[in-house]
Amino acid sequence: MTERRRRGHPGAGVAFRFIALVLRPILMSVTRRNWRGGEYIPPPGTGVVVAANHVSHFDPLTFAHFLWDNGRATRYLAKDSVFRIPVVGRVVSAARQIPVYRESRDASQAYRAAVSAVNDGELVAIYPEGTITRDPDLWPMVGKTGAARVALETGRDVVPIAQWGPQHVLAPYTKRLRLFPRKTVYVNAGPPVDLSDLRDQPMTTAVMRDATDRIVAAITAELAQIRGEIPPAERFDARAAGLPLIGDPSDGPVTDDRPVADDGPVDDGGPAADGESHNEDGGPPTDGTTPGREVP
């Protein structure tokens, strides 16, 4: 793991600090950490988008842990129902997380809030897939354009982050935690995605798709390093496969009386969504291929 850069987490706020104070010791006790690329996380006060793959409802915690130990508090995009949960909703709101109002006229509010936060020097975390991957081998799926939109509108970097291992703590769409024996959580951050040639272009669908494909490709490359495997030549597309874009994919394929959701901020119950507004068109790593130093 790269050297930790604790700078007091300026701007984190009392609620976020309280959450970190409570959760960090728990995460330290139930996981082993193998982290790389902390040097790519810019210092506090620098606006940035971090984009990650999504393999478990547990990974937002380990993702935030990685960022916290590299000096940054995280602004997640969370579906609005989280804010209505007693106690949890008040804490999440106090921690200044961003509500996503899916399939409503208010859906674009999350995008505007994310842009504002990045412009104000904050770190905004977005899952481009918008949900836990539906790929059978847990590789990143075709992404949605929220992260690219925020990055191009603000002119800020997108740092790609791959994570692997949280699915062994909490398998996708299950409620049974497997805390012991301790599982190793791998997090790799890569260099910012090069979008320089797109920044002066109109934000057309083609430009957004190009930028999004670059972001997901960078995440996939980092994940391939962790897993020591070659990713699929073609990225999995849940829409083309007829799978529901919200909720448990084991519910079955989308039928004529169950329309596929619009290409917006769809999330399945985890805390982070894509950040895209609705008005817009495995197994453990192979032995010997786990880069970085494991953190005890």
BADOPA-504716 format. One record per residue (C-alpha): residue number from 1; x, y, z. Coordinates in Angstrom, 3 decimals, padded with zeros to 6 digits. Example, Ala and Ser with C-alpha at 12.3 -4.5 7.8 and 13.67 -1.06 7.14 Angstrom:
BEGIN
n:X:Y:Z
1:012.300:-004.500:007.800 .
2:013.670:-001.060:007.140 .
This chain:
BEGIN
n:X:Y:Z
1:000.000:000.000:000.000 .
2:001.153:003.522:-000.673 .
3:001.920:005.784:002.247 .
4:-001.212:007.048:003.942 .
5:-001.753:010.775:003.784 .
6:-003.788:011.816:006.761 .
7:-004.283:015.564:006.645 .
8:-007.039:015.914:009.171 .
9:-009.721:015.443:006.495 .
10:-010.653:019.139:006.227 .
11:-014.262:019.649:005.223 .
12:-015.336:016.171:006.301 .
13:-017.892:017.503:008.762 .
14:-018.860:016.229:012.185 .
15:-021.277:013.546:010.939 .
16:-018.818:012.019:008.491 .
17:-016.076:012.048:011.117 .
18:-018.417:010.275:013.512 .
19:-019.196:007.608:010.911 .
20:-015.484:007.117:010.258 .
21:-014.756:006.953:013.987 .
22:-017.315:004.168:014.392 .
23:-016.835:002.168:011.199 .
24:-013.097:002.330:010.581 .
25:-012.115:000.215:013.636 .
26:-014.764:-002.329:012.682 .
27:-013.489:-002.560:009.116 .
28:-009.922:-002.826:010.385 .
29:-010.921:-005.791:012.543 .
30:-012.906:-007.750:009.954 .
31:-010.855:-007.189:006.770 .
32:-007.295:-007.330:005.566 .
33:-006.398:-004.578:003.144 .
34:-004.237:-004.698:000.029 .
35:-004.246:-001.197:-001.390 .
36:-002.398:000.471:-004.240 .
37:-002.426:003.836:-005.963 .
38:-003.174:006.161:-003.079 .
39:-000.833:008.673:-004.684 .
40:-003.451:009.227:-007.390 .
41:-005.994:010.520:-004.879 .
42:-005.528:014.311:-004.892 .
43:-005.182:016.202:-001.609 .
44:-008.154:017.761:000.196 .
45:-009.480:020.862:-001.485 .
46:-009.000:019.453:-004.985 .
47:-012.243:018.563:-006.707 .
48:-012.200:015.107:-008.260 .
49:-014.472:012.327:-009.455 .
50:-013.535:008.804:-008.401 .
51:-015.180:006.022:-010.383 .
52:-015.204:002.414:-009.210 .
53:-016.590:-000.999:-010.050 .
54:-019.356:-002.399:-007.853 .
55:-019.298:-006.040:-006.675 .
56:-021.136:-006.012:-003.340 .
57:-023.309:-003.906:-001.068 .
58:-020.330:-004.054:001.293 .
59:-017.874:-002.364:-001.059 .
60:-019.020:001.242:-000.475 .
61:-017.700:000.854:003.081 .
62:-014.311:-000.507:002.033 .
63:-014.142:002.021:-000.823 .
64:-014.756:004.893:001.594 .
65:-012.212:003.371:004.006 .
66:-009.546:003.458:001.283 .
67:-010.346:007.069:000.461 .
68:-010.472:008.125:004.124 .
69:-007.066:006.612:004.802 .
70:-005.784:008.561:001.806 .
71:-006.988:011.843:003.251 .
72:-010.409:012.266:001.668 .
73:-014.003:012.219:002.821 .
74:-016.414:010.797:000.264 .
75:-019.568:012.330:-001.197 .
76:-021.623:009.392:-002.444 .
77:-024.725:009.539:-004.585 .
78:-027.311:007.562:-002.595 .
79:-030.810:006.590:-003.651 .
80:-033.413:008.750:-001.956 .
81:-034.998:005.862:-000.017 .
82:-031.840:005.622:002.114 .
83:-032.605:009.096:003.436 .
84:-036.012:007.896:004.646 .
85:-034.637:005.114:006.859 .
86:-035.029:006.061:010.550 .
87:-031.758:007.217:012.130 .
88:-029.715:006.092:009.103 .
89:-031.337:008.711:006.925 .
90:-030.550:011.490:009.365 .
91:-026.925:010.387:009.647 .
92:-026.490:010.072:005.884 .
93:-028.072:013.469:005.338 .
94:-025.899:015.054:008.024 .
95:-022.855:013.505:006.343 .
96:-023.811:015.481:003.215 .
97:-024.373:012.536:000.925 .
98:-026.267:013.282:-002.278 .
99:-029.791:011.876:-002.764 .
100:-030.721:010.399:-006.123 .
101:-034.419:010.661:-007.007 .
102:-034.758:007.894:-009.542 .
103:-037.360:008.007:-012.286 .
104:-038.712:011.390:-011.258 .
105:-038.534:015.008:-012.304 .
106:-036.025:015.527:-009.514 .
107:-033.553:012.973:-010.907 .
108:-031.256:015.662:-012.322 .
109:-030.781:017.216:-008.868 .
110:-028.142:014.597:-008.050 .
111:-026.157:015.527:-011.131 .
112:-026.275:019.225:-010.319 .
113:-025.293:018.540:-006.693 .
114:-022.357:016.388:-007.809 .
115:-021.115:019.091:-010.179 .
116:-021.406:021.690:-007.425 .
117:-019.521:019.497:-004.951 .
118:-016.647:018.845:-007.350 .
119:-016.441:022.537:-008.223 .
120:-016.237:023.246:-004.486 .
121:-013.155:021.043:-004.163 .
122:-014.822:017.877:-002.900 .
123:-014.406:014.224:-003.856 .
124:-017.490:012.661:-005.420 .
125:-017.650:008.872:-005.769 .
126:-019.681:007.394:-008.616 .
127:-020.265:003.820:-009.732 .
128:-020.496:004.088:-013.543 .
129:-022.386:000.784:-013.717 .
130:-025.060:002.276:-011.468 .
131:-025.617:-001.053:-009.736 .
132:-023.785:-004.218:-008.724 .
133:-022.391:-005.773:-011.880 .
134:-024.561:-008.343:-013.616 .
135:-021.532:-009.858:-015.364 .
136:-021.402:-013.563:-014.394 .
137:-017.710:-013.253:-013.497 .
138:-018.089:-009.856:-011.817 .
139:-016.194:-007.834:-014.422 .
140:-017.396:-004.245:-014.946 .
141:-020.422:-003.871:-017.207 .
142:-021.220:-001.252:-019.799 .
143:-021.277:002.018:-017.886 .
144:-023.629:004.970:-017.830 .
145:-022.422:008.465:-018.472 .
146:-022.820:010.198:-015.102 .
147:-019.150:010.169:-014.093 .
148:-018.066:011.370:-017.527 .
149:-020.628:014.175:-017.511 .
150:-019.551:015.474:-014.118 .
151:-015.869:015.300:-015.046 .
152:-016.272:017.042:-018.392 .
153:-018.567:019.759:-017.080 .
154:-016.251:020.571:-014.169 .
155:-012.992:020.032:-016.041 .
156:-011.760:017.829:-013.188 .
157:-010.002:014.491:-013.232 .
158:-011.604:011.073:-013.046 .
159:-009.559:008.610:-010.990 .
160:-010.422:004.977:-011.816 .
161:-010.588:002.589:-008.871 .
162:-010.961:-001.188:-008.934 .
163:-011.989:-003.208:-005.913 .
164:-012.125:-006.928:-005.296 .
165:-012.891:-008.994:-002.225 .
166:-015.941:-007.313:-000.664 .
167:-018.121:-009.887:-002.433 .
168:-016.532:-012.551:-000.222 .
169:-017.737:-010.637:002.843 .
170:-021.226:-010.029:001.480 .
171:-022.189:-011.825:-001.707 .
172:-024.279:-009.829:-004.193 .
173:-027.962:-009.639:-003.273 .
174:-027.600:-011.584:-000.044 .
175:-027.918:-010.466:003.571 .
176:-025.528:-012.910:005.218 .
177:-022.227:-011.358:006.267 .
178:-019.202:-013.651:006.243 .
179:-016.836:-011.677:008.439 .
180:-014.603:-014.504:009.598 .
181:-012.097:-015.666:008.737 .
182:-011.042:-012.190:007.706 .
183:-011.200:-011.542:003.978 .
184:-008.645:-009.522:002.047 .
185:-010.042:-006.474:000.291 .
186:-008.093:-005.243:-002.721 .
187:-008.363:-001.643:-003.896 .
188:-006.303:-000.270:-006.792 .
189:-006.441:003.378:-007.854 .
190:-005.008:004.203:-011.256 .
191:-003.823:007.416:-012.885 .
192:-006.524:009.864:-013.990 .
193:-008.308:008.913:-017.188 .
194:-007.164:011.029:-020.122 .
195:-010.182:012.985:-021.336 .
196:-008.209:016.025:-022.501 .
197:-009.225:015.689:-026.158 .
198:-012.906:015.668:-025.194 .
199:-013.006:018.660:-022.865 .
200:-013.556:021.308:-025.533 .
201:-016.112:019.292:-027.473 .
202:-019.889:019.626:-027.138 .
203:-021.285:017.152:-024.611 .
204:-023.007:014.987:-027.189 .
205:-024.117:011.409:-026.662 .
206:-021.117:010.191:-028.679 .
207:-018.659:012.201:-026.582 .
208:-020.248:011.020:-023.336 .
209:-020.136:007.404:-024.503 .
210:-016.489:007.719:-025.541 .
211:-015.522:009.206:-022.174 .
212:-017.522:006.587:-020.280 .
213:-015.931:003.732:-022.208 .
214:-012.485:005.098:-021.335 .
215:-013.386:005.314:-017.652 .
216:-014.769:001.771:-017.495 .
217:-011.788:000.457:-019.485 .
218:-009.402:002.037:-016.965 .
219:-011.313:000.488:-014.051 .
220:-011.261:-002.881:-015.815 .
221:-007.505:-002.658:-016.380 .
222:-006.921:-002.057:-012.673 .
223:-009.201:-004.969:-011.803 .
224:-007.339:-007.229:-014.220 .
225:-004.122:-006.444:-012.336 .
226:-005.724:-007.412:-009.041 .
227:-007.254:-010.616:-010.359 .
228:-004.337:-011.625:-012.553 .
229:-006.799:-012.473:-015.302 .
230:-007.680:-011.266:-018.772 .
231:-011.043:-009.481:-018.864 .
232:-013.688:-010.370:-021.453 .
233:-013.160:-008.966:-024.918 .
234:-016.717:-007.620:-024.884 .
235:-018.186:-005.792:-021.917 .
236:-021.377:-007.246:-020.457 .
237:-024.516:-005.247:-021.264 .
238:-027.391:-005.930:-018.871 .
239:-029.864:-004.089:-021.075 .
240:-028.991:-006.198:-024.117 .
241:-029.212:-009.312:-021.959 .
242:-032.739:-008.353:-020.924 .
243:-031.875:-008.255:-017.226 .
244:-033.596:-005.873:-014.816 .
245:-031.457:-002.805:-014.254 .
246:-032.762:-002.316:-010.726 .
247:-032.901:-004.947:-008.022 .
248:-031.863:-008.579:-007.867 .
249:-031.090:-009.922:-011.368 .
250:-032.248:-013.364:-010.240 .
251:-035.774:-011.958:-010.471 .
252:-035.487:-012.940:-014.106 .
253:-035.357:-011.264:-017.505 .
254:-037.293:-008.149:-018.327 .
255:-040.622:-008.976:-019.974 .
256:-043.017:-006.930:-022.063 .
257:-044.991:-005.938:-018.970 .
258:-041.835:-004.950:-017.117 .
259:-040.101:-002.277:-019.180 .
260:-036.390:-001.737:-018.970 .
261:-035.572:001.289:-016.851 .
262:-034.390:004.474:-018.472 .
263:-030.638:005.023:-018.642 .
264:-030.549:006.965:-015.391 .
265:-029.156:006.607:-011.897 .
266:-030.253:003.066:-011.190 .
267:-029.014:001.412:-008.025 .
268:-030.166:-001.716:-006.319 .
269:-030.017:-000.885:-002.661 .
270:-026.384:-000.020:-002.200 .
271:-025.445:003.509:-001.280 .
272:-024.042:004.775:-004.520 .
273:-025.708:005.335:-007.861 .
274:-024.519:006.470:-011.241 .
275:-025.292:010.165:-010.977 .
276:-026.825:010.296:-014.409 .
277:-030.066:012.212:-014.827 .
278:-033.147:010.714:-016.461 .
279:-033.440:013.345:-019.090 .
280:-030.449:011.770:-020.905 .
281:-030.864:009.625:-023.821 .
282:-015.463:-014.323:-009.018 .
283:-013.132:-015.876:-007.282 .
284:-010.124:-014.682:-005.300 .
285:-007.031:-013.342:-007.070 .
286:-004.597:-015.821:-008.546 .
287:-001.656:-016.662:-006.286 .
288:001.297:-014.417:-006.925 .
289:-000.714:-011.727:-008.668 .
290:-001.831:-009.567:-005.777 .
291:000.104:-006.328:-006.186 .
292:000.792:-003.939:-003.387 .
293:001.542:-004.504:000.266 .
294:-001.120:-006.001:002.464 .
295:-002.031:-003.752:005.348 .
296:-002.381:-005.657:008.618 .
